[in-house]
Amino acid sequence: MKVNQETFVAVRKDGDGDITHFKTSSGRELDYEQALAEVQNGTIEGVNIGEARNGRPVIRGNADGDPSNNLDNLQSF
C-alpha cells in the first residue's frame, strides 16, 4: 500500500440502487466523478476502473473472493 492511500468504507445509493457517492477510510465524501478521478490517480486502493455495457467507466472492487467487501455490500452513509 502506498503512503496516503485510502479505501472506500461506505457508499450512498440513489433510488435505483446505483452508487452515487463514496466515503473513504479518512472520512472524505466523494461523488462518483471525484471517486473515479481518485481511483485513476491511485489514491484509492482495492478498486479498479472497468467499463459498463454502455461504455462508461465504472468503479469495481478488486476480485478477492470475499463478497462482504464488494462495493454494493458496504454500509450506507
C-alpha positions as CSV (number, residue, x, y, z in Angstrom):
1,M,0.0,0.0,0.0
2,K,1.3,3.4,-0.9
3,V,1.5,6.1,1.7
4,N,-1.7,8.1,1.8
5,Q,-3.8,5.5,0.0
6,E,-7.3,5.2,1.2
7,T,-10.1,2.6,0.8
8,F,-13.8,3.0,0.4
9,V,-15.7,2.2,3.6
10,A,-19.3,3.2,2.8
11,V,-21.5,4.2,-0.2
12,R,-24.6,6.2,-0.9
13,K,-27.1,4.9,-3.5
14,D,-29.9,6.5,-5.4
15,G,-33.4,5.3,-5.7
16,D,-32.4,2.7,-8.3
17,G,-29.7,1.2,-6.1
18,D,-26.9,2.7,-8.1
19,I,-23.9,4.0,-6.1
20,T,-23.6,7.8,-6.3
21,H,-21.2,8.7,-3.5
22,F,-18.3,7.1,-1.6
23,K,-16.9,7.6,1.9
24,T,-13.2,7.0,2.3
25,S,-11.3,5.5,5.2
26,S,-10.2,9.0,6.1
27,G,-13.8,10.2,6.2
28,R,-13.8,12.1,2.9
29,E,-17.1,12.0,0.9
30,L,-16.7,11.9,-2.9
31,D,-19.3,11.9,-5.6
32,Y,-18.9,9.3,-8.3
33,E,-16.9,11.5,-10.7
34,Q,-14.5,12.6,-7.9
35,A,-14.1,8.9,-6.9
36,L,-13.3,7.9,-10.5
37,A,-10.6,10.5,-10.6
38,E,-9.1,9.4,-7.3
39,V,-9.1,5.7,-8.4
40,Q,-7.5,6.6,-11.7
41,N,-4.7,8.6,-9.9
42,G,-4.0,5.8,-7.4
43,T,-5.3,7.5,-4.3
44,I,-7.8,4.7,-3.6
45,E,-6.8,1.1,-3.2
46,G,-8.8,-2.1,-3.5
47,V,-10.8,-1.0,-6.5
48,N,-10.3,-0.6,-10.3
49,I,-12.0,1.0,-13.3
50,G,-13.9,-1.2,-15.6
51,E,-16.3,-0.4,-18.5
52,A,-20.0,-0.7,-18.3
53,R,-22.1,-2.1,-21.1
54,N,-22.8,1.5,-22.2
55,G,-19.1,2.2,-22.5
56,R,-18.9,4.5,-19.4
57,P,-16.2,3.9,-16.8
58,V,-17.4,2.1,-13.7
59,I,-15.7,1.6,-10.3
60,R,-15.4,-2.0,-9.3
61,G,-13.9,-3.7,-6.3
62,N,-10.9,-5.9,-6.9
63,A,-11.8,-9.6,-7.0
64,D,-10.7,-11.3,-3.8
65,G,-13.4,-14.0,-3.3
66,D,-14.9,-12.1,-0.3
67,P,-18.4,-10.8,-1.2
68,S,-18.6,-8.9,2.1
69,N,-16.3,-6.2,0.9
70,N,-17.9,-5.7,-2.5
71,L,-18.9,-2.1,-3.1
72,D,-22.6,-2.9,-3.2
73,N,-22.3,-4.6,0.3
74,L,-20.5,-1.7,2.0
75,Q,-22.5,0.2,4.7
76,S,-24.6,3.2,3.7
77,F,-23.9,6.7,4.9
